[in-house]
Amino acid sequence: MKIAPIIARIAIATLAMTSFAYAATPEELIRPIQDQWAEIKYKAPEKQQEEGYNKLAQQARKLVEQNPGVAEVLIWEGIVLSSEAGAKGGLGALGLAKEARAKLEEAMKLNDKALAGSAYTSLATLYAKVPGWPIGFGDKERAEEYFRKSLAINPNGIDPNFFYGEYLADRSRVGEAKPYLEAALKAPARPGRELADSGRRQEVQALLAKLNKENK
């Protein structure tokens, strides 16, 4: 019996088992994207954010290519593209918004409950903020439908409550908006996402203060 081939086969099998044992979870895959997104969103100067999101979108795209069929990765590519569109603004951002929508819809087909329904939250925000026909694909009714679906999956989450509250406030439905914004402030902390949580709470507080001032 030849020992060398047997040892080689054992080494290959051991390496395969080790790789399987240490395969990254979806949450581990997206953590660097989440962290960089929060740094851009809440720490980078506004003028630098579009470029920052553009570079991050390229990283997210590579991550999707390396991990096909992973809803969580697609969701975060969609989120980054949406953020880049928001930073770019104007009609020039419509292409990015459409690309983000496609990524989020693809993620929903794979697993609409991934990341506590985040695809619904992000899609709802796109439908709420993008201009409607004939310029864009904005649709307030669909936005509301998706916000409600995201809240059905994650009723206590900071993001679905904030974005739905913001949507209601923008629609002059202040009395309806405030309970969702207050719920966002009470949302449980997300481990490892301290900067994102802190920045989002500041946004919630700023919007509540604005609404209270306007409705005295």
C-alpha positions as CSV (number, residue, x, y, z in Angstrom):
1,M,0.0,0.0,0.0
2,K,1.3,3.4,-1.0
3,I,1.3,5.7,2.0
4,A,1.8,9.0,0.2
5,P,-1.5,9.0,-1.8
6,I,-3.4,8.0,1.4
7,I,-1.9,10.9,3.4
8,A,-2.7,13.3,0.5
9,R,-6.3,12.1,0.4
10,I,-6.6,12.5,4.2
11,A,-5.1,16.0,4.0
12,I,-7.6,17.1,1.3
13,A,-10.5,15.7,3.3
14,T,-9.3,17.4,6.4
15,L,-9.0,20.7,4.5
16,A,-12.4,20.4,3.1
17,M,-13.9,19.7,6.5
18,T,-12.0,22.6,8.0
19,S,-13.3,24.9,5.2
20,F,-16.8,23.7,5.8
21,A,-16.6,24.1,9.5
22,Y,-15.4,27.7,9.1
23,A,-17.7,28.8,6.3
24,A,-18.9,32.3,6.9
25,T,-22.5,32.8,7.9
26,P,-24.5,35.4,5.9
27,E,-24.3,37.7,8.8
28,E,-20.5,37.4,8.9
29,L,-20.3,38.0,5.1
30,I,-22.2,41.2,5.3
31,R,-20.7,42.7,8.4
32,P,-17.8,44.5,6.7
33,I,-20.4,46.1,4.3
34,Q,-22.6,47.1,7.2
35,D,-19.8,48.6,9.1
36,Q,-18.5,50.6,6.1
37,W,-22.0,51.8,5.2
38,A,-22.5,53.1,8.8
39,E,-19.1,54.9,8.6
40,I,-20.1,56.6,5.3
41,K,-23.7,57.4,6.4
42,Y,-22.9,58.8,9.9
43,K,-19.3,60.0,9.8
44,A,-18.3,61.0,6.2
45,P,-18.9,64.5,5.1
46,E,-22.0,64.8,2.9
47,K,-19.9,65.7,-0.2
48,Q,-17.9,62.5,0.1
49,Q,-20.8,60.1,0.6
50,E,-21.7,59.5,-3.0
51,E,-18.1,58.4,-3.8
52,G,-18.0,56.3,-0.6
53,Y,-21.2,54.5,-1.5
54,N,-20.0,53.9,-5.1
55,K,-16.9,52.2,-3.9
56,L,-18.8,50.2,-1.3
57,A,-21.3,49.1,-4.0
58,Q,-18.4,47.7,-6.0
59,Q,-17.4,45.6,-3.0
60,A,-21.0,44.5,-2.4
61,R,-21.3,43.4,-6.1
62,K,-18.1,41.3,-5.7
63,L,-19.5,39.7,-2.6
64,V,-22.7,38.8,-4.4
65,E,-20.7,37.3,-7.2
66,Q,-18.7,35.2,-4.7
67,N,-21.8,34.1,-2.8
68,P,-24.6,33.5,-5.3
69,G,-28.1,32.8,-4.0
70,V,-27.5,34.5,-0.6
71,A,-30.4,36.8,0.1
72,E,-28.6,38.8,2.9
73,V,-25.8,39.8,0.5
74,L,-28.2,40.8,-2.2
75,I,-30.1,42.9,0.3
76,W,-27.0,44.8,1.3
77,E,-26.0,45.4,-2.3
78,G,-29.5,46.9,-2.7
79,I,-29.2,49.1,0.4
80,V,-25.8,50.4,-0.7
81,L,-27.1,51.2,-4.2
82,S,-30.2,52.9,-2.7
83,S,-27.9,55.0,-0.5
84,E,-25.7,56.0,-3.4
85,A,-28.9,57.0,-5.3
86,G,-29.9,59.2,-2.4
87,A,-26.5,60.8,-2.1
88,K,-26.4,61.4,-5.9
89,G,-29.9,62.9,-6.1
90,G,-31.8,64.1,-9.1
91,L,-32.8,62.2,-12.3
92,G,-29.2,60.8,-12.5
93,A,-29.9,58.7,-9.5
94,L,-32.9,56.8,-11.1
95,G,-30.7,54.2,-12.7
96,L,-29.2,53.3,-9.3
97,A,-32.6,53.2,-7.7
98,K,-33.8,50.8,-10.4
99,E,-30.7,48.6,-9.9
100,A,-31.3,48.6,-6.1
101,R,-34.9,47.6,-6.7
102,A,-33.9,44.7,-8.8
103,K,-31.4,43.4,-6.2
104,L,-34.0,43.7,-3.4
105,E,-36.6,41.9,-5.4
106,E,-34.2,39.1,-6.2
107,A,-33.4,38.8,-2.5
108,M,-37.1,38.6,-1.7
109,K,-37.6,35.7,-4.1
110,L,-34.9,33.8,-2.2
111,N,-36.0,34.7,1.3
112,D,-38.3,37.6,2.0
113,K,-37.8,37.2,5.8
114,A,-34.0,37.5,5.6
115,L,-32.5,40.1,7.9
116,A,-35.9,40.5,9.6
117,G,-37.6,41.5,6.4
118,S,-35.1,44.3,5.5
119,A,-35.8,43.9,1.7
120,Y,-39.4,45.0,2.4
121,T,-38.2,48.0,4.3
122,S,-35.7,49.1,1.7
123,L,-38.1,48.5,-1.2
124,A,-40.8,50.4,0.6
125,T,-38.5,53.3,1.1
126,L,-37.6,53.3,-2.6
127,Y,-41.2,53.3,-3.7
128,A,-41.9,56.1,-1.3
129,K,-39.0,58.4,-2.3
130,V,-38.6,57.7,-6.1
131,P,-40.7,59.9,-8.3
132,G,-43.8,58.3,-9.8
133,W,-44.7,57.6,-13.4
134,P,-43.8,58.8,-16.0
135,I,-40.4,59.8,-14.5
136,G,-39.8,56.9,-12.2
137,F,-41.3,53.8,-10.5
138,G,-42.4,55.5,-7.3
139,D,-45.7,54.1,-5.9
140,K,-47.1,55.3,-2.5
141,E,-49.6,52.5,-2.2
142,R,-47.0,49.9,-2.8
143,A,-44.7,51.6,-0.4
144,E,-47.3,51.4,2.3
145,E,-48.0,47.7,1.5
146,Y,-44.3,46.9,1.9
147,F,-43.9,48.9,5.1
148,R,-46.7,47.0,6.6
149,K,-45.1,43.7,5.5
150,S,-41.8,44.7,7.0
151,L,-43.4,45.6,10.3
152,A,-45.3,42.3,10.4
153,I,-42.0,40.5,10.3
154,N,-40.1,42.9,12.5
155,P,-42.6,45.0,14.6
156,N,-40.0,46.3,17.1
157,G,-37.2,47.0,14.6
158,I,-35.6,50.5,14.5
159,D,-35.5,50.7,10.7
160,P,-39.0,49.7,9.7
161,N,-40.5,51.9,12.5
162,F,-38.4,54.9,11.5
163,F,-38.9,54.7,7.8
164,Y,-42.6,54.1,8.1
165,G,-42.9,57.0,10.5
166,E,-40.9,59.2,8.1
167,Y,-43.2,58.1,5.3
168,L,-46.3,59.0,7.3
169,A,-44.9,62.3,8.3
170,D,-44.1,63.1,4.7
171,R,-47.7,62.4,3.9
172,S,-48.8,64.8,6.6
173,R,-50.1,62.0,8.7
174,V,-48.3,63.2,11.8
175,G,-50.6,61.6,14.3
176,E,-50.0,58.2,12.8
177,A,-46.3,58.8,12.4
178,K,-45.4,59.6,16.0
179,P,-46.1,56.2,17.5
180,Y,-43.8,54.5,15.0
181,L,-41.0,57.0,15.6
182,E,-41.4,56.5,19.3
183,A,-41.3,52.8,18.8
184,A,-38.0,53.2,16.8
185,L,-36.4,55.0,19.8
186,K,-37.4,52.0,22.0
187,A,-36.1,49.4,19.5
188,P,-33.7,46.8,20.9
189,A,-30.0,47.3,20.2
190,R,-28.5,45.4,17.3
191,P,-25.2,43.7,18.4
192,G,-22.3,44.9,16.4
193,R,-24.2,47.8,14.9
194,E,-23.7,50.4,17.5
195,L,-22.8,53.2,15.1
196,A,-25.8,52.5,12.9
197,D,-28.2,52.4,15.9
198,S,-26.8,55.6,17.3
199,G,-27.0,57.4,14.0
200,R,-30.5,56.2,13.4
201,R,-31.7,57.3,16.8
202,Q,-30.4,60.7,16.1
203,E,-32.4,60.8,12.9
204,V,-35.5,59.7,14.8
205,Q,-35.1,62.3,17.5
206,A,-34.5,65.1,14.9
207,L,-37.7,64.1,13.0
208,L,-39.7,64.0,16.2
209,A,-38.4,67.4,17.3
210,K,-39.3,68.9,13.9
211,L,-42.8,67.4,14.0
212,N,-43.4,68.7,17.5
213,K,-42.2,72.1,16.6
214,E,-44.4,72.3,13.5
215,N,-47.5,71.1,15.3
216,K,-47.4,73.2,18.4
